[in-house]
Amino acid sequence: MKRLALVSLIATAAIGVHAETYIDNARVSSVDPQYERVSVPRQECGSRWVTETHRTGGRDYGGAVLGGVAGALLGNQVGGGHGREAATALGAVVGAFTGDNMANRDREERYEQVPREVTTCRAVNEVQTRVVGYQVNYEYRGQHFATVMHENPGPFVQVRVSVDPVGR
């Protein structure tokens, strides 16, 4: 079996030795571009101005903190044992409310209109037509052939010609 494969290989190589190959030019008769439609995503952005309402003159929490600390200190001076703990907690709560009311008594809440620019973007699919190749029809020695090529070959296309003897 190995001898048969070896003999076949040598016979094929011997026949190939007699073959002649060369490059020639063939006349192009027509070229038709081949198109493909492709969806290409892109970002489309726009900006606009909006008016937002901001609250100014907000609360001051420093009075609540100071009032809570002062109330806890005063409450801690009253009672004993668990009563002292309860008085401290109650003093802190009452002091916080009192301090908050005193700090924010004359404060007005105002609202201010503030403009700002807002940019929004969205994805848009744009369909484009692209050339993906060329259908080339050509003639060589009276015979007509066709192929697809990546580039337009112009008036001539190079062809590889192989000449093999048919038999002896």
trRosetta pair geometry for C-beta under 8 A, 3 or more apart (Angstrom, degrees):
i j d omega theta_ij theta_ji phi_ij phi_ji
1 4 5.8 -50 -151 30 33 112
1 5 6.7 31 152 -15 63 104
2 5 5.8 -54 -151 37 35 110
2 6 6.3 34 151 -19 66 108
3 6 5.6 -57 -147 39 33 112
3 7 6.2 32 156 -19 68 106
4 7 5.9 -53 -145 37 29 109
4 8 6.4 31 154 -19 63 107
5 8 5.8 -55 -149 36 30 112
5 9 6.4 31 153 -20 64 107
6 9 5.7 -54 -149 35 31 112
6 10 6.5 28 155 -16 65 106
7 10 5.8 -55 -147 38 32 109
7 11 6.2 32 154 -20 66 107
8 11 5.8 -55 -145 37 30 111
8 12 6.3 30 156 -19 64 107
9 12 5.9 -55 -148 35 29 110
9 13 6.4 28 154 -17 63 108
10 13 5.7 -56 -148 38 32 112
10 14 6.3 34 153 -22 65 106
11 14 5.7 -53 -147 34 31 112
11 15 6.6 31 154 -18 64 103
12 15 5.9 -53 -150 35 32 109
12 16 6.4 32 151 -20 64 108
13 16 5.5 -55 -148 37 33 114
13 17 6.7 45 150 -33 63 96
14 17 5.6 -42 -157 16 35 117
14 18 7.6 29 150 -14 59 98
15 18 6.1 -58 -167 31 40 108
15 19 7.2 46 140 -31 67 100
15 164 7.7 32 165 -153 95 114
16 19 5.4 -43 -154 16 46 118
18 164 7.1 84 103 -143 95 66
18 165 5.9 -51 143 15 132 110
19 162 6.0 0 180 -174 113 99
19 163 6.8 159 -160 79 62 49
19 164 4.7 -19 -108 -92 92 84
20 162 7.2 160 85 -156 47 51
20 163 4.6 -9 61 56 97 102
20 164 8.0 -172 26 -68 63 43
21 160 6.2 2 -172 179 105 99
21 161 6.9 162 -152 85 54 49
21 162 4.6 -15 -99 -102 86 78
21 163 7.6 -172 -75 18 39 67
22 160 7.6 168 88 -155 26 59
22 161 5.5 -18 64 61 74 97
23 158 5.5 -2 -173 -174 108 110
23 159 7.2 154 -153 78 59 38
23 160 5.9 -36 -97 -101 68 60
23 161 7.4 158 -104 15 15 83
24 140 7.3 109 97 -146 120 119
24 158 7.4 151 79 -153 29 63
24 159 5.7 -26 66 64 80 88
24 161 5.3 23 7 -14 117 127
25 156 4.5 -3 -171 -178 114 131
25 157 7.2 139 -155 69 65 31
25 158 6.0 -45 -97 -98 62 56
25 159 7.4 126 -128 16 14 84
26 138 4.5 84 121 154 119 125
26 139 6.3 -177 -180 79 98 36
26 140 3.8 -56 -113 -76 118 97
26 145 7.4 -9 162 42 163 121
26 156 6.7 145 69 -159 39 74
26 157 5.4 -27 61 65 93 84
26 158 7.7 132 14 -129 81 9
26 159 4.8 47 -18 -15 119 127
27 138 6.4 163 86 -160 40 83
27 139 5.3 -17 66 58 94 92
27 140 7.7 165 24 -78 67 52
27 155 7.1 -30 -147 162 69 78
27 156 6.3 -45 -104 -104 41 74
28 31 6.3 11 170 -49 131 99
28 136 6.1 -62 -134 -165 109 100
28 137 7.3 104 -165 79 66 51
28 138 4.9 -48 -104 -99 51 94
28 153 6.0 166 -71 80 144 113
28 154 7.0 152 15 98 148 39
28 155 5.6 -159 39 -169 107 28
28 156 6.2 -147 -10 -88 94 18
28 157 5.5 95 -68 -18 100 100
29 137 4.9 -57 65 108 100 98
29 138 6.1 166 4 -110 81 31
29 139 5.6 69 -40 -18 117 102
29 144 7.4 -30 11 -131 148 102
30 136 7.7 173 91 -151 53 40
30 137 4.6 18 51 45 89 114
31 134 5.2 -8 -169 -179 97 122
31 135 7.2 151 -159 77 44 54
31 136 5.5 -4 -108 -105 79 72
31 137 7.7 -147 -69 26 39 70
31 152 5.5 74 176 -139 154 92
31 153 7.2 -168 -95 35 131 79
32 134 6.8 147 72 -163 39 67
32 135 4.3 -13 61 56 98 106
33 131 4.9 -59 -168 -129 119 113
33 133 7.8 153 -158 91 55 36
33 134 5.7 -40 -102 -104 49 76
33 135 7.9 -108 -32 17 3 78
33 152 7.8 -39 -81 -74 87 107
34 131 7.0 99 66 -159 51 66
34 132 5.5 -66 101 64 97 85
34 133 4.6 -4 47 68 123 80
34 134 6.5 -157 2 -85 88 20
34 135 5.9 102 -53 -29 104 90
34 148 6.8 1 -13 -141 150 114
35 129 5.2 -3 -170 -175 124 102
35 130 6.9 143 -153 74 70 35
35 131 6.1 -49 -97 -98 64 50
35 132 6.9 116 -144 8 16 89
36 129 7.4 155 76 -154 35 57
36 130 5.6 -27 63 65 85 86
36 132 4.6 47 -7 -29 120 131
37 127 5.7 3 -177 -175 105 106
37 128 7.3 160 -154 82 57 35
37 129 5.6 -31 -98 -97 68 70
37 130 8.0 148 -102 18 20 73
38 127 7.2 154 79 -154 36 57
38 128 5.4 -24 65 65 89 86
38 129 7.7 152 18 -100 76 20
38 130 5.6 7 4 5 124 119
39 125 4.8 -3 -174 -175 108 115
39 126 7.3 144 -158 71 56 34
39 127 5.5 -31 -97 -96 66 70
39 128 8.0 152 -100 19 18 72
40 125 7.2 141 67 -158 34 61
40 126 5.2 -32 67 68 89 88
40 127 7.6 152 17 -101 75 19
40 128 5.4 15 -1 3 123 118
41 123 5.5 -11 -165 -171 111 107
41 124 7.2 144 -152 76 59 38
41 125 5.4 -37 -92 -97 67 68
41 126 7.7 146 -105 17 17 74
42 123 7.5 147 75 -154 28 61
42 124 5.7 -30 67 66 79 88
42 126 5.8 3 13 1 116 119
43 121 5.1 -6 -171 -172 107 122
43 122 7.5 145 -153 73 61 28
43 123 6.4 -43 -98 -99 58 56
43 124 7.5 119 -134 18 11 85
44 121 6.8 152 77 -155 41 68
44 122 5.7 -25 62 64 92 79
44 123 7.8 132 17 -127 82 10
44 124 4.7 40 -13 -10 122 129
45 119 6.0 12 -177 -179 112 102
45 120 7.0 172 -148 90 67 38
45 121 4.1 -28 -95 -96 88 89
45 122 7.9 159 -84 16 47 56
46 119 7.3 175 91 -148 32 63
46 120 6.2 -15 62 61 78 82
46 121 7.9 154 17 -87 56 48
47 117 5.4 14 178 -180 121 105
47 118 6.6 164 -153 83 71 40
47 119 4.4 -32 -94 -95 93 74
47 120 7.6 152 -95 16 42 63
48 117 7.4 164 86 -150 24 65
48 118 5.9 -21 64 61 73 90
48 120 7.8 -10 16 9 98 105
49 115 5.4 6 -178 -173 111 112
49 116 7.2 163 -150 83 69 24
49 117 5.6 -42 -96 -96 68 63
49 118 7.5 141 -114 15 19 78
50 115 7.2 161 84 -148 33 64
50 116 6.3 -24 63 64 79 74
50 118 5.3 20 3 -7 117 125
51 113 5.1 -3 -178 -172 116 102
51 114 7.0 145 -159 70 63 34
51 115 5.2 -38 -97 -92 71 69
52 113 7.5 148 75 -156 35 52
52 114 5.3 -30 66 66 87 89
52 115 7.7 147 17 -104 72 20
52 116 6.2 -3 4 15 116 113
53 111 5.2 0 -173 -178 105 115
53 112 7.3 146 -156 71 56 37
53 113 6.1 -30 -98 -97 65 59
53 114 7.6 150 -102 19 16 81
54 111 7.0 153 76 -157 37 63
54 112 5.1 -27 65 63 90 91
54 114 5.2 25 -4 -3 120 127
55 58 6.0 81 123 -75 108 95
55 109 6.1 -21 -163 -170 107 99
55 110 7.4 140 -160 81 56 42
55 111 5.7 -36 -100 -101 57 72
55 112 7.9 153 -106 17 9 79
56 109 7.9 144 73 -164 46 52
56 110 4.9 -27 66 75 94 95
56 111 7.2 159 17 -103 80 18
56 112 5.1 43 -15 -12 124 118
57 107 5.9 172 170 -177 98 91
57 108 5.5 -2 139 82 156 62
57 109 5.6 -171 90 -116 103 33
57 110 4.9 72 18 18 127 91
58 109 7.0 47 -101 -117 44 89
59 100 7.6 2 -171 -159 119 98
59 104 5.4 -19 -137 -100 78 141
59 107 7.1 129 -111 101 44 155
60 63 5.9 70 105 -2 101 101
60 103 4.6 -120 85 152 113 120
60 104 5.8 -179 36 -73 85 85
60 107 6.8 178 -3 -64 102 156
61 64 5.2 -48 -162 36 63 116
61 65 6.3 65 142 -23 79 101
61 100 7.4 -11 -129 -110 50 95
61 103 8.0 150 -94 97 5 154
62 65 5.7 -56 -150 36 35 111
62 66 6.2 27 157 -12 69 108
62 103 6.3 168 72 -133 77 155
63 66 6.0 -57 -143 43 30 105
63 67 5.9 29 158 -18 66 112
63 99 4.0 -179 158 158 72 81
63 100 5.3 145 97 -91 105 29
63 101 7.8 -134 131 43 137 34
63 102 5.5 -164 -164 73 137 85
63 103 2.4 -150 -24 -28 146 132
63 104 6.8 -147 40 -17 143 77
64 67 5.8 -56 -141 41 26 111
64 68 6.2 30 157 -23 63 107
64 96 4.6 36 -169 -166 80 80
64 97 7.6 31 -126 -71 89 22
64 99 5.1 158 -95 91 24 107
64 100 3.9 28 -77 -68 95 97
64 103 7.1 -94 -26 27 64 138
65 68 5.9 -56 -150 33 26 111
65 69 6.6 23 155 -15 62 106
65 96 7.5 31 -75 -121 21 89
65 99 7.2 -116 45 119 34 150
66 69 5.9 -56 -149 37 32 109
66 70 6.2 28 156 -16 67 109
66 99 5.3 174 74 -146 78 145
67 70 5.8 -57 -143 41 30 109
67 71 6.0 30 158 -18 66 109
67 95 4.1 180 157 158 71 72
67 96 5.2 146 93 -98 103 23
67 97 7.2 -124 125 49 143 32
67 98 5.0 -176 -158 75 136 80
67 99 1.9 -148 -25 -23 124 119
67 100 6.6 -103 33 -16 146 61
67 102 7.2 144 -72 29 130 117
68 71 5.8 -55 -143 39 28 109
68 72 6.3 29 157 -20 63 106
68 92 4.7 36 -167 -168 81 77
68 93 7.5 31 -122 -75 89 20
68 95 5.0 147 -98 93 23 104
68 96 3.7 27 -72 -71 97 93
68 99 6.6 -92 -18 25 61 140
69 72 5.8 -55 -148 35 29 111
69 73 6.5 28 154 -18 63 105
69 92 7.6 32 -74 -124 21 86
69 95 7.2 -126 46 126 32 144
70 73 5.8 -55 -151 35 32 111
70 74 6.4 26 154 -14 65 107
70 95 5.1 -177 74 -155 79 137
70 99 7.2 133 33 -65 118 125
71 74 5.8 -56 -145 40 32 108
71 75 6.0 31 157 -18 67 110
71 90 8.0 -114 160 114 113 48
71 91 3.8 -180 161 159 77 71
71 92 5.0 162 93 -90 106 22
71 93 7.1 -118 121 45 150 34
71 94 5.3 174 -145 72 144 78
71 95 2.0 -147 -23 -25 120 124
71 96 6.7 -91 26 -18 141 61
71 98 7.2 133 -64 33 125 119
71 99 7.9 -120 -20 -21 111 111
72 75 5.7 -55 -140 40 29 110
72 76 6.2 37 156 -28 63 107
72 88 5.2 40 -156 -172 74 80
72 89 7.7 25 -114 -85 88 23
72 91 5.3 150 -88 96 26 105
72 92 3.9 31 -68 -76 95 94
72 95 6.6 -101 -16 32 61 147
73 76 5.8 -54 -150 29 28 116
73 77 7.3 32 151 -25 59 100
73 91 7.5 -130 47 133 36 140
74 77 5.9 -53 -163 21 38 113
74 78 7.6 26 148 -15 64 104
74 91 5.1 -169 74 -155 85 138
74 95 7.2 145 31 -71 116 128
75 78 6.0 -60 -159 31 43 108
75 84 8.0 131 143 -170 75 54
75 87 4.1 -177 -176 143 88 74
75 88 4.4 157 105 -100 111 29
75 89 7.2 -129 132 32 156 30
75 90 5.8 164 -128 68 143 75
75 91 2.3 -149 -34 -9 120 135
75 92 6.7 -84 24 -22 143 66
75 95 7.9 -118 -19 -22 111 120
76 84 6.3 49 -149 -180 51 96
76 87 7.0 167 -72 99 24 100
76 88 4.5 46 -74 -96 75 104
76 91 7.1 -106 -18 46 62 151
78 83 7.7 -95 123 138 81 98
78 84 6.9 170 87 -117 53 64
78 87 4.4 -137 77 -178 107 158
78 91 7.8 149 24 -54 119 130
79 83 3.5 -125 -178 120 136 107
79 84 4.5 -165 95 -70 94 59
79 86 7.4 -28 84 57 166 91
79 87 4.8 156 21 -13 128 141
80 83 6.1 31 54 57 40 109
80 84 5.4 15 -122 -38 16 114
81 84 6.1 131 51 10 28 98
81 85 7.7 -62 130 0 42 96
82 85 5.5 -49 -154 34 45 114
82 86 6.4 44 149 -18 70 103
83 86 5.7 -53 -147 39 34 111
83 87 6.1 35 153 -19 67 107
84 87 5.7 -54 -144 39 30 111
84 88 6.3 36 153 -24 64 104
85 88 5.7 -51 -148 32 30 113
85 89 6.6 27 154 -15 63 104
86 89 5.9 -54 -149 38 32 108
86 90 6.2 27 155 -14 67 109
87 90 5.8 -55 -140 42 31 109
87 91 6.0 35 156 -23 64 109
88 91 5.7 -56 -146 37 26 113
88 92 6.5 29 154 -22 62 104
89 92 5.8 -53 -151 32 31 112
89 93 6.6 26 154 -15 65 105
90 93 5.9 -54 -149 37 33 108
90 94 6.2 25 158 -11 68 110
91 94 6.0 -58 -139 44 29 105
91 95 5.8 30 160 -21 65 114
92 95 5.8 -58 -141 40 24 112
92 96 6.3 27 157 -24 62 106
93 96 5.9 -53 -148 31 28 110
93 97 6.7 22 157 -12 63 105
94 97 6.0 -55 -150 39 32 108
94 98 6.2 29 154 -17 66 111
95 98 5.7 -58 -143 41 30 110
95 99 6.0 29 159 -19 67 109
96 99 5.9 -55 -142 39 27 109
96 100 6.2 28 158 -20 63 108
97 100 5.8 -57 -146 36 28 111
97 101 6.4 27 157 -17 64 107
98 101 5.9 -56 -149 36 29 109
98 102 6.4 25 156 -16 64 108
99 102 5.8 -57 -146 38 30 109
99 103 6.1 24 159 -16 66 110
100 103 6.0 -59 -142 39 28 106
100 104 6.1 -11 171 13 65 116
101 104 6.7 -76 -135 54 21 86
101 105 6.1 52 161 -70 62 90
102 105 6.0 -21 -146 -24 25 118
103 107 7.8 9 133 -20 63 130
104 107 4.7 -62 -154 29 65 128
131 134 7.6 16 179 -63 115 77
133 148 4.9 36 147 176 138 102
133 149 6.4 159 -167 79 91 31
133 150 5.8 -60 -115 -104 82 37
134 148 6.9 155 76 -156 41 59
134 149 5.2 -24 61 63 96 84
134 150 7.6 12 16 103 89 8
134 151 7.0 -22 9 124 128 15
134 152 5.2 132 -71 -87 165 62
134 153 7.6 -161 89 -8 143 78
135 146 6.7 -3 -178 -171 87 108
135 147 8.0 170 -153 90 49 31
135 148 5.8 -30 -97 -99 56 76
136 146 6.9 160 85 -154 50 57
136 147 5.5 -18 62 66 99 77
136 148 7.2 152 14 -107 82 22
136 149 5.3 19 -10 5 131 114
136 153 5.9 48 -121 10 149 121
136 157 6.2 100 158 -64 145 153
137 144 6.7 -2 -175 -172 96 101
137 145 7.4 165 -154 87 52 44
137 146 5.0 -21 -101 -100 70 88
138 144 7.6 162 88 -152 34 58
138 145 5.6 -21 67 65 81 90
138 146 7.6 152 19 -91 66 38
138 147 7.7 -20 16 19 110 98
138 157 5.2 -92 -83 34 160 126
138 159 7.7 -172 109 -56 143 123
139 142 7.1 21 -179 -99 104 7
139 143 6.9 160 -154 78 66 36
139 144 5.4 -31 -99 -98 79 64
139 145 7.4 159 -95 19 28 76
140 143 6.0 -25 68 61 70 88
140 145 6.5 1 13 5 105 123
140 159 5.7 -38 -88 26 153 164
140 161 7.9 -164 169 -84 141 109
145 159 8.0 99 55 -108 156 138
149 152 7.6 138 90 -88 119 20
149 153 6.0 40 79 -43 168 102
149 157 7.7 -147 -51 -127 154 130
153 156 7.0 -105 141 92 109 36
153 157 4.3 22 151 -91 163 90
154 157 8.0 157 58 -67 69 64
165 168 6.9 39 141 -61 136 79
